[in-house]
Amino acid sequence: MENISNEQISLLVDIGQKAPLDLSSEKRRLVEALITAGFITPSDENDAELAPYELTAKAQRFLSELGAGLNEAKFFF
């Protein structure tokens, strides 16, 4: 399994739920690391202004392997 922090997992869940992101400089660094690792990609959808990132298949598999469905993961952190 990937070496990913709890904060990054929480971001993946928020991105998967298209929750509004309030990105501090620390969260921006985490987002950049997730992009580099292939977990998220900039959104090219019509709602990119509200949801600027989207999960990749890699992130979806990771969350599934983690056992953290998008509706359940918030309870782990």
MARDOVO-165333 format. One record per atom (N, C-alpha, C): residue number from 1; x, y, z; atom name; residue in three letters. Coordinates in steps of 0.02 Angstrom, whole numbers, plus 50000, padded with zeros to 5 digits. Layout:
N
- NUM	X	Y	Z	CA	ALA
...
END
This chain:
77
- 1	50042	49941	50000	N	MET
- 1	50000	50000	50000	CA	MET
- 1	50045	50062	50000	C	MET
- 2	50021	50114	49970	N	GLU
- 2	50058	50177	49964	CA	GLU
- 2	50072	50208	50032	C	GLU
- 3	50127	50245	50036	N	ASN
- 3	50143	50282	50097	CA	ASN
- 3	50110	50350	50091	C	ASN
- 4	50054	50358	50123	N	ILE
- 4	50015	50419	50117	CA	ILE
- 4	49989	50438	50187	C	ILE
- 5	49991	50502	50202	N	SER
- 5	49972	50525	50269	CA	SER
- 5	49897	50526	50279	C	SER
- 6	49877	50529	50342	N	ASN
- 6	49806	50534	50357	CA	ASN
- 6	49777	50599	50328	C	ASN
- 7	49816	50652	50329	N	GLU
- 7	49793	50716	50301	CA	GLU
- 7	49781	50710	50226	C	GLU
- 8	49825	50673	50192	N	GLN
- 8	49815	50662	50120	CA	GLN
- 8	49754	50618	50106	C	GLN
- 9	49743	50568	50148	N	ILE
- 9	49684	50526	50139	CA	ILE
- 9	49622	50568	50149	C	ILE
- 10	49622	50611	50199	N	SER
- 10	49565	50655	50211	CA	SER
- 10	49553	50700	50151	C	SER
- 11	49607	50726	50121	N	LEU
- 11	49599	50767	50060	CA	LEU
- 11	49570	50726	50003	C	LEU
- 12	49593	50663	49995	N	LEU
- 12	49566	50620	49942	CA	LEU
- 12	49491	50612	49952	C	LEU
- 13	49470	50601	50013	N	VAL
- 13	49399	50592	50027	CA	VAL
- 13	49360	50656	50010	C	VAL
- 14	49386	50713	50031	N	ASP
- 14	49353	50777	50016	CA	ASP
- 14	49349	50788	49941	C	ASP
- 15	49402	50773	49905	N	ILE
- 15	49403	50781	49833	CA	ILE
- 15	49353	50733	49800	C	ILE
- 16	49352	50672	49824	N	GLY
- 16	49304	50623	49797	CA	GLY
- 16	49232	50642	49808	C	GLY
- 17	49219	50677	49863	N	GLN
- 17	49151	50700	49878	CA	GLN
- 17	49137	50769	49848	C	GLN
- 18	49186	50796	49814	N	LYS
- 18	49181	50863	49785	CA	LYS
- 18	49163	50915	49838	C	LYS
- 19	49192	50905	49897	N	ALA
- 19	49182	50953	49952	CA	ALA
- 19	49224	51015	49938	C	ALA
- 20	49201	51073	49959	N	PRO
- 20	49241	51134	49951	CA	PRO
- 20	49308	51126	49987	C	PRO
- 21	49361	51147	49954	N	LEU
- 21	49428	51142	49983	CA	LEU
- 21	49453	51210	50004	C	LEU
- 22	49471	51216	50067	N	ASP
- 22	49503	51277	50092	CA	ASP
- 22	49577	51260	50098	C	ASP
- 23	49615	51277	50047	N	LEU
- 23	49684	51254	50044	CA	LEU
- 23	49733	51304	50075	C	LEU
- 24	49758	51286	50132	N	SER
- 24	49813	51323	50163	CA	SER
- 24	49877	51306	50124	C	SER
- 25	49931	51338	50141	N	SER
- 25	49994	51323	50105	CA	SER
- 25	50014	51251	50118	C	SER
- 26	50002	51225	50178	N	GLU
- 26	50018	51155	50194	CA	GLU
- 26	49975	51108	50152	C	GLU
- 27	49910	51122	50147	N	LYS
- 27	49866	51079	50108	CA	LYS
- 27	49884	51083	50034	C	LYS
- 28	49905	51140	50010	N	ARG
- 28	49926	51146	49940	CA	ARG
- 28	49987	51101	49927	C	ARG
- 29	50032	51098	49975	N	ARG
- 29	50090	51054	49968	CA	ARG
- 29	50068	50981	49966	C	ARG
- 30	50019	50963	50007	N	LEU
- 30	49993	50895	50007	CA	LEU
- 30	49958	50879	49941	C	LEU
- 31	49921	50927	49914	N	VAL
- 31	49887	50918	49850	CA	VAL
- 31	49938	50908	49795	C	VAL
- 32	49991	50948	49794	N	GLU
- 32	50043	50940	49743	CA	GLU
- 32	50075	50871	49747	C	GLU
- 33	50087	50846	49808	N	ALA
- 33	50115	50779	49816	CA	ALA
- 33	50067	50726	49790	C	ALA
- 34	50001	50736	49801	N	LEU
- 34	49952	50689	49775	CA	LEU
- 34	49949	50689	49699	C	LEU
- 35	49957	50748	49670	N	ILE
- 35	49958	50752	49596	CA	ILE
- 35	50020	50716	49570	C	ILE
- 36	50077	50730	49600	N	THR
- 36	50140	50698	49579	CA	THR
- 36	50137	50622	49585	C	THR
- 37	50104	50598	49638	N	ALA
- 37	50098	50526	49650	CA	ALA
- 37	50044	50493	49607	C	ALA
- 38	50006	50534	49570	N	GLY
- 38	49955	50506	49525	CA	GLY
- 38	49888	50491	49558	C	GLY
- 39	49875	50520	49616	N	PHE
- 39	49812	50508	49651	CA	PHE
- 39	49756	50555	49630	C	PHE
- 40	49774	50616	49612	N	ILE
- 40	49724	50664	49589	CA	ILE
- 40	49750	50700	49527	C	ILE
- 41	49703	50730	49493	N	THR
- 41	49719	50767	49432	CA	THR
- 41	49675	50830	49432	C	THR
- 42	49700	50884	49402	N	PRO
- 42	49657	50943	49397	CA	PRO
- 42	49594	50925	49358	C	PRO
- 43	49539	50952	49381	N	SER
- 43	49474	50938	49349	CA	SER
- 43	49468	50976	49284	C	SER
- 44	49440	50944	49235	N	ASP
- 44	49426	50978	49172	CA	ASP
- 44	49350	50980	49160	C	ASP
- 45	49313	50968	49213	N	GLU
- 45	49241	50967	49210	CA	GLU
- 45	49213	51037	49214	C	GLU
- 46	49148	51043	49201	N	ASN
- 46	49115	51108	49205	CA	ASN
- 46	49115	51136	49275	C	ASN
- 47	49120	51093	49325	N	ASP
- 47	49119	51116	49395	CA	ASP
- 47	49189	51125	49423	C	ASP
- 48	49239	51135	49381	N	ALA
- 48	49308	51141	49403	CA	ALA
- 48	49317	51199	49452	C	ALA
- 49	49276	51249	49447	N	GLU
- 49	49283	51305	49494	CA	GLU
- 49	49263	51284	49565	C	GLU
- 50	49213	51240	49570	N	LEU
- 50	49192	51215	49635	CA	LEU
- 50	49233	51154	49657	C	LEU
- 51	49251	51112	49610	N	ALA
- 51	49290	51052	49624	CA	ALA
- 51	49351	51051	49578	C	ALA
- 52	49405	51084	49598	N	PRO
- 52	49462	51092	49553	CA	PRO
- 52	49503	51029	49540	C	PRO
- 53	49491	50976	49580	N	TYR
- 53	49528	50914	49571	CA	TYR
- 53	49480	50856	49569	C	TYR
- 54	49504	50801	49539	N	GLU
- 54	49465	50739	49539	CA	GLU
- 54	49510	50680	49553	C	GLU
- 55	49481	50628	49581	N	LEU
- 55	49519	50568	49596	CA	LEU
- 55	49536	50530	49532	C	LEU
- 56	49594	50499	49532	N	THR
- 56	49613	50454	49478	CA	THR
- 56	49590	50384	49498	C	THR
- 57	49594	50339	49451	N	ALA
- 57	49578	50269	49465	CA	ALA
- 57	49624	50242	49520	C	ALA
- 58	49687	50264	49520	N	LYS
- 58	49734	50243	49572	CA	LYS
- 58	49709	50262	49641	C	LYS
- 59	49684	50323	49649	N	ALA
- 59	49658	50345	49714	CA	ALA
- 59	49596	50306	49733	C	ALA
- 60	49553	50292	49686	N	GLN
- 60	49493	50254	49701	CA	GLN
- 60	49510	50184	49724	C	GLN
- 61	49559	50153	49691	N	ARG
- 61	49582	50086	49712	CA	ARG
- 61	49613	50089	49781	C	ARG
- 62	49654	50140	49793	N	PHE
- 62	49686	50148	49858	CA	PHE
- 62	49635	50153	49914	C	PHE
- 63	49586	50196	49906	N	LEU
- 63	49534	50204	49957	CA	LEU
- 63	49495	50140	49966	C	LEU
- 64	49483	50105	49912	N	SER
- 64	49446	50042	49917	CA	SER
- 64	49487	49990	49956	C	SER
- 65	49553	49986	49940	N	GLU
- 65	49596	49940	49976	CA	GLU
- 65	49602	49959	50050	C	GLU
- 66	49601	50022	50063	N	LEU
- 66	49605	50047	50131	CA	LEU
- 66	49542	50029	50170	C	LEU
- 67	49489	50016	50134	N	GLY
- 67	49426	49999	50166	CA	GLY
- 67	49388	50062	50186	C	GLY
- 68	49406	50116	50156	N	ALA
- 68	49375	50180	50173	CA	ALA
- 68	49333	50203	50114	C	ALA
- 69	49271	50183	50113	N	GLY
- 69	49227	50209	50062	CA	GLY
- 69	49220	50284	50071	C	GLY
- 70	49206	50319	50020	N	LEU
- 70	49203	50392	50024	CA	LEU
- 70	49155	50417	50076	C	LEU
- 71	49102	50381	50090	N	ASN
- 71	49055	50403	50141	CA	ASN
- 71	49076	50385	50211	C	ASN
- 72	49124	50339	50218	N	GLU
- 72	49145	50315	50283	CA	GLU
- 72	49211	50343	50306	C	GLU
- 73	49254	50365	50262	N	ALA
- 73	49323	50381	50278	CA	ALA
- 73	49329	50437	50330	C	ALA
- 74	49284	50484	50332	N	LYS
- 74	49289	50539	50380	CA	LYS
- 74	49287	50513	50452	C	LYS
- 75	49257	50456	50463	N	PHE
- 75	49252	50429	50530	CA	PHE
- 75	49317	50400	50555	C	PHE
- 76	49364	50386	50510	N	PHE
- 76	49428	50357	50529	CA	PHE
- 76	49477	50409	50555	C	PHE
- 77	49463	50473	50543	N	PHE
- 77	49512	50525	50558	CA	PHE
- 77	49485	50575	50606	C	PHE
END
